[in-house]
Amino acid sequence: METYGEEIRRLAEPVVESEAMELICVECLRMKSRWLVRLYLDKEGGVTIEDCSEVSNQLGDLLDVHDIPPGPYTLEVSSPGLNRPIERDQDFMKFKGHKVQIKVREKLEGMKIFRGTLVDFISGNGEKTLVVDVSGRFYRIPMALVAKARLEETV
């Protein structure tokens, strides 16, 4: 069964792609009295307020027609910014060599947060693994353990 986030991604991707943008991340969070639906978009040259508004208008109508998520919701559409989330396999491939922060669901080698350079993304035998260099020490992090991943701002 698809989660609301997956259903929203399925509905949003054609809208976003028709506007020559890329859907980076979808968050669907249950708040006290309503849902929060948050989308992060990107495109060559950066996303404008007008881009966000256009996608928001189109997607809001689609979500209403499909009643996803059920009940009242707030829709936020924005650029991912410098600390952009990384979710998809192609993003992990794209950002090899970049500074990242990886948060895992349970401790791995005594740590829950790994800040370092994304060295590799390995996919094979039905398993996916990140290799992260944290101050010269290499950690192999199974994707199944990853709760959140994002680029780290470099100054």
N, C-alpha and C positions, 0 to 999 in steps of 0.2 A: 504494500500500500504506500502510495506517495505521501510525503509530508506536505503541509501547506507550502513550505518554502520551495519544494521541488515542483509542485503544481504551478506556483507563481513563476518560477524560472521558465517552465515550459511555455507559459502564456506570454511572458515578457520578452524572451529571446527574439522572436520574430519582429516584435515592435522595435526593440532596440537596434537590431540589425538593419531594419528598413530605414533607420535614421543614421546609418553608417557609424554605429557605435558598437562597443563591446560590453556585454553584461559581465561585470567582474564578480559580484557577490550579491546574494539575496539573503536577507535576514527576516524571519517572521517570528515575532515575539509576542507572547500573551501578556498583556498588561492587566491592571486591575479591572478596568471597565471596557477595554477595547484592545484590538490587536495593533501592533506596530509593524508595518511592512516597510523595510528599508532596502533600497537598491543602490548599488554603486556602479557607475558607468565610466567608461573611458573611451577616448578616441585620439587619433593622431592630432597633436596640437592642443589637446585639452578639451574638456567639456564646459560648455557655457550654461548660464542660468536658463537661457532659452531652450537649450537641448533638454535640460532636466524638466522644464515645464511641459514641453511637447510630449515627452515620454510619460510623464505623470498624468497628463490629460487622457492620452490614449489608453494607458494601462489601467487607470482608475475605472474607466468604462468597462473594460474587459473583466476586471475583478468583480465589479458589481453584477454583471451579467452572469458570471459563473459562481457568484456568492462564495468567493475565496478571498480571504478567510471568512468564515461565517460570522455575521454580525458586524458591528461598527469597527472601523479600522482607521488608522492614520497612515498615509503613504508618504514616505520621504524618498526622494530621488536626488542623488548627489554624485560628485566626483569622489574617487577614493582618497585623494590627497597623497601626501608623502608616505604615510604609514599604511599603504593600501593592503587590504586583505588578500591573501593568496589561498585559493580553494581548488582550482581545477588543475588537472595534470599538466596541461599546456602552460599554465602560469608557473608551475614549479620548474618546468623545462626552460621557460623564457628567462627566469630570474636567477639561474645558476650564476654564481659569482657575486651576487648581491648580498648585502647585510639583511638578515632576517631575525624575527623572533618567533619561536615555535613554542606553544604551550601544549603540554600533554595532559591527558585525562588522569593518569596515575604516574607516580614517580618512576623514572627510568634512570638507573645508575645514580639514584639519590636526588635527582633534579626534576622539577616540573616545568621550568622555563629555560629554554636554550636560546641564547643570543650569540649569533656568529654569522659566518658566511655559508650560504647554501652552496655546497660543493657538487652535489649530484642528486638526481631523482632517478631511482631504479624501479623499473616495473617489469615483473616477470614471475612466472609460476603462480599467477593469481594474487601476488603480493606486491605492495608498493612501499618503498623505503626512501626516506630522506637521509642524506649524509650532510651533516653540519659541522663545520670547523669552529669550535669555541676555543679561542686563545691557543691554537695549535693542537688541540685534542679533538679527534674526530669521533662524532657520535652517529650511530645508525638508528634512526627513529622510524619505527613502523607507522605508516599512514593511519592505520587503524587506531593508534594511540593519540593522534593529533586532534586536539580540541580546537585550536585556532592557530593560524599562521598569518604573518603579515611582514611586509617590508619594514625595515628600520630606517628612520630618517638619518641621512648622512649629511653632516654640515661641513 
